[in-house]
Amino acid sequence: MTRTSDHILTTHVGSLPRPQDVVDCLFAQDRGEALDPARFEEVIRRAVNDVVAKQAEVGIDVVSDGEMSKISYATYIRHRLNGFEIGTVPRATPQDLDDYPEYRDKIAAAGATPKYVRPICKGPITVKTLAPVRQDIERLAGAIAAARTERATGGGAAPGASPRHSGASEGFVTAVSPGTIAVFQPNEHYPSHAAYLHALSAAMRPEYEAIAQSGLLLSIDCPDLGMGRHIRFRAVDDEEFLRNAALQIEALNDALANVPAERVRLHICWGNYEGPHTRDIPLKKVLPILLRAKPAQLLIEAANPRHEHEWELWEETSLPDDKVLVPGVLDTSCNFVEHPELVSQRIVRYAKLVGRDRVIAGTDCGFGTFAGFGAVHPAICWAKMQSLVEGARLATQKLWPRGH
């Protein structure tokens, strides 16, 4: 399990701003246009090398490939699984935005709502190919090795960081949960939500196992457990949503049957968009189900104004002994750069409740949930990440006052 006994580690949810040539390649791929495989690989590999080097330079400990090969956190599966076709079903709008139609229409007109194709399940779900995930693994492992070599020769560390605290000590690859696929990709083939989940669990298992067996961490995206309430399950009550959330956790655990818990992270969020979020289901209602999930690390949205107060839950809820908490201490939907002291305060608050060696500093969500789209300007993204690292350093000084 990724933890240390002498300082606060830093990480993030996964996606990062993609260069324009990456965006162009991903959209061409999604449209089914002819792509030169060598050119595609060159563009993606260069971007992964650059984004890992940047994370290492800033001082992020547990890094990702920025999801450079994925057009989005969920719809990428269309290129890896059989059974999906492009359809005309409109993408559901979050219920909280529908409550404010003038604002909803304003941001849609401004282009804040990305236009992506909608995969629909129209046939049996099976594995199409594992080649893309194997390429993701190989690119990221190579980029981390290069960053470590750079660090060993005197470069790549954040200003003022000691070699022990320099970045890119470990890496993770993201993958979508069966529940997220089922909640956001309409099913027109299976007789029930449960049957759809079962098929997705079996189909995603090889990707999960490939990542975990590579030596990298597997990071599962599970917005179905939060955002799913005001998207797919908006017409039912909380009890019905939670019943289905429990089924989604069971499907995930089944898919992870052969993966050690300490090699897996789970990320829950309520939607990485600027909006009222007044329809978000409280973490308090979801937490008992969330704690049943196998992954040892829980990445929970915790910095934005709608969820920051939920730190108090850990005063009355015991974090299981086999789990580590990764609270979001940066908001990923605004261009404010959090002051390092604020980041530090957020980290220390959690550390005092669950233990300083059981907290890793993270972000609310990704900075590039969809390729070519992100609320945070790319340069400001990196300024926020720098603040994350500086805040973790300050928190370390407060939590381990000697020797720092």
N, C-alpha and C positions, 0 to 999 in steps of 0.2 A: 504494500500500500504506500502511495506517495505521501510521505510525511517526514518531517525532521524534528529533532529534539532541541534545536538551538536557534531557529529563525523561522519567520513566516514565509512560506512559499507563495509564489504568484502564478496565476494562469488566467485563462479566459475561456469563453464558451466555444469558440472555434472559427467562425467566419471572420474574415478581414477584408478591407477594400481590395478589389481586384483591378489590375491595370486594364486599360482599354483594349489592348490586344487580346487579353484573356477573355474579356466580356464578348468581344466580337467572335472569337472561336466558339465559345459556349453557346451563343445564340445561333450560330451557323449549324452547330451540331444538333441543337434542339429542333431546328427547322428541317433537319434531314438533308442539308446541303452537302455536296461533295467536299471533303476536307482532306488535305494532304496529311496523312498520319505523322510523318516526320516533322512537318511544320507545327502541327498541334502539340506534339510532344515537346518540341523545342520551346514553344511559348509557355506551356504549363510548367515545365521543369525550371525554366529561368525564373518564373514568378515564384515558385515554391522556394527555390534557393534564396531569392531576394527577401521574401517575407520571413523566412526563418532567420536569416542573418539580421534582419531588422529587429525581430523579437529578442534575439540574443544581445544585440547592441543596446536595446532599451533595458534589458535585464530580466525579462520574463523567464521564469524557471521551467514551466511545463508548457511547451509550444505546440502549435499545429501547423498544417500546411495552408491555413487560411481558407480552406475549402476551394482552392483554386480550380480544381477539376470539376466542381459541381455548380450547376446553374442556380440551384437553391438547396436548402437543407433537406427537402423532402422529395421534390419532383425528379431529382437525379435518378431515382430508382427505375424510372421508365427505361433507362438505357442499360439496366443491369438485370431486370426481371422480365419474364414473359407474362402476358396476360393484360397488359395495359395498352390502351389506344388513346389517341387524342380525340377529345369530344367537345361538345358545345355547351356543356353544363356550366353556367356562370359560377365564378368563384364567390363563395359566401362572404358577406361583409360582416365584420364584428358587430354584435348587437349594440354595443355602446356607441358605435358610430351611427348606426341607424337611429338612435335616440336623438341625434343632432344632425339631421339631414343636410342642413345648410353647410355645416363644417365638413361633413362627409363628401359632399359634392365639390366643395372648394378644393380639398386636397386631391380629389380624383382628377379635377380639371387641371390642377397644377402639375400633374404627372407624378404625384407622390405614391400612387398605387401602380406598381409595376405590372406590365402586361406579359404574362407568361402563359404557355399552353397548359391545359388542364388534363393530366392523365386520368383515365377512367378505367376501372377494372371491368373488362368485358369477356374475360376467359380465365382458365386456370392459371394461378400464379405459380411459376416455377423459376428456377435460376436460369438466366440467359447466359451470363458470363461472369467469371470472377476476375477477369483480366484487369478491369479498371481499378478494383480495390487493391490488387497486387501492385499495380503501378503507383497508386497513392502511397502505399507502404514503402515501396522502394525509393520514391522521390523524397519523401519526408525523412527516412532514415539516412539517405545520402546527404541531405541538406543539414541535418543535425550533426552528422560527422564532420562536415565541412566547417560548421560554426564552431565546433569544439576545437578543431585544428587551428582556426583563426584565433580563438581565445588562448590556446596554449602558446601561440607565438606572440602574444601580447596585444591582440586586438579583440574587439567584440564585446567587451564588458561595459556596463553602464558606468557613467561618470561617478567616481567615488566608491564603486563597488569593489569588494575584495574578491579574489579568485573563487573563494568558497561560495560567494553569493552571485556570481556572474550567471548569465542566462543560458537557456537551452540545455538544462540538465536532463530533461526527459521530454518525450513527445507523445501526442495523442492524435488519433484519427477519428473523425466524427462519423456516425451512422444514424440513420433515422430508425425510430422504434416502430414495431408492428402497429401499435395503437395510433401513432401519428399518421402512418400511411392510410389506415382504415378510416380515421376521422376526416382527413383532408382530401383523400382521393376517392371519389364516389364509387360505390360497388354496384355493378349491374349484372353480376354473375352468380355470386354465392347467395344461398337462401337466407342467411342471417349475418348480423354483425359478428357473432361468435365464430361462425364458420369462416368468414373472411379473415378474422384475426388468426385463426388456427393456420390457415394457408400461408399467411404472411409471416408468421412466426417460423414455420418450417423453411420458408424461402430465404429469410434474412439470416438464419443461423450460420450458413457457411461464411457470409461476410463478417459477422461478428467474430467467429472463430479464427478466421484468417488474420484479422487485426490483432486479436489478443495473443495469438501464437507468434506473432512477429517480434514481440518484445516491446511494442508500443502499447500505450493505453487505448482502450476502446471507450469512446465518449458517445453515449446514446442521447439523441435529441428527443425530448418527450413533451412538447407543448400540448399534446393531446390531454395531459393531466391537468392543465390550467386553462389555456386558451380554448381548448375543445368545448368547455362549458358554454361559452357565448358564441360558438360557431356551429358545430355539428349538433350539440345538444341544447340549443337555445330554447327549444319549444317544450322541454320537459323540466321537472323539478330537480332540485339538488340530489335527492335520493336516487333518482334514475340515473343521473350523470355519474354519481359515485359508484353505483352498481356496475356501470359499464367501465369506469376507470379501473375497478378491481379486475375485471376481465382483461383489460389491456395490460395491467401489471402481470397477471398470470401468463399472458402470451409472451411478454418480454422475458419473464423468468424461464419459461420453457425454451425460448430461443437461446438463452444463456446457460443452458444445462451443463455444457462442457467448458464453460469459461470461468476461471477463478474470480470470485467477487472483487478481490483487491486489484484486478486488472481493468475494472470497469467503472466509469463515471456515468451519472444520469443527470440531465439538465431539464428542469421544469420552468416554464415561463407562461405568462398570460398574454403574450403577443408583443413583439418588438416594434411597436409603433407609437407615435405621439397621439394620444387621444384621451378621453375622459377615464376610461377603464373602470367605470362605475358598475359594470356587469361582471367584473372579475370575481370568481368564487374565492372566498378567503382561504388562505393557506391552512388555517386551523381545521377546516373541513376535509382537506385533501391529505393532510400530513399523515394520519394513521394508515392510509392506503399506501402513500409514498414510502413509508418506512418498511413496507413488506417487500419492496423491490430488492433484487439481489445486489445491484451495484454498491460498492463500498463507499464511493464518493457521491455526494448529493450537491449538485450545483443549483442553487435556488435564487431566483430573482429577488433582490432585497434592497436595492438602492433607490428605486424610483419613488415618487411621492405617494403612490398607491399601495406600496408594499413594504416600505422601510420600517414601519411600526411593528411588523410581524416578528422582529427579533425577540419580542417579549414572550413568544411561544416557548422559547427554549428555557425560560424560567420554570415552566411547568411540564415540559416534555423532555424526557431523557433521550439523548442521542445514543442509539445502540452502540455497544462497545466495539463492534466491527465496522463502524462507519466514520467517515470524515465529512465535515461540513465545509462547503465551498460557497459562501454567501456572495452575492453580487455586491460589490462595493463601489462600482462605477455604473452610472446610468448610460445605456447605449442608445437612447433615443433623443438625446439633446446634445448641443454643442458647448454647454458649460464644461470647463475642465475642473473637476473636483480638486479642492485644495488637498495636498498630501496630509495635512493634519486631520481633515474630515475623514479621509480614507483610513487613516490610522485609528481614529475614534471608532469607526464602524468595525474594524478588525478586532480591536481590543474588547469591544462590547461582546462580540461572539466568543472570543477566546476565554473570557472570564466566566462564561456560561457553560461551555462544553469542553474547555481545556485548550491550552495554547498549542499543543502538538496535534490537535484534531481540527484545526482551522487552516484553510488555504484561501488566500485572497483571490477573488474572481470578478467576473463582470456579470451584469444582468442578462445579457444576450450576446449575440454576435454583432460585429460591426458591418457585416455585409451579408445579411440574411438572404438577399437575392442578388445575383450578379448584376453589377451596374447600378445598384440602388442601395442607398444607406442614408439614414438621417444625419449621421455624423460625417463631417468633411474628413477626407482621408488624413490630412495633416493634423487635424485636431484629434483624430483617433489615436495617433501616436503620442500626442501630448497627454491625452488621458491615460494611456498605458504607462507613460513615464511617471505620472502622478501615482498610479497604482504601485509601481515599484518603490517610489520614494515613501509612500504611505506605509507599505509593508516594512520598510527599513525602520521608520519611526516606531511602528508598532512593536517590532522586534526589540528595540531599545527599551521600550516600556515594559515588555513582558519578560525579557531576559536582561535585566539592568546591568549585569556584570559581563565583561568580555566583549561588549559591542560598542 
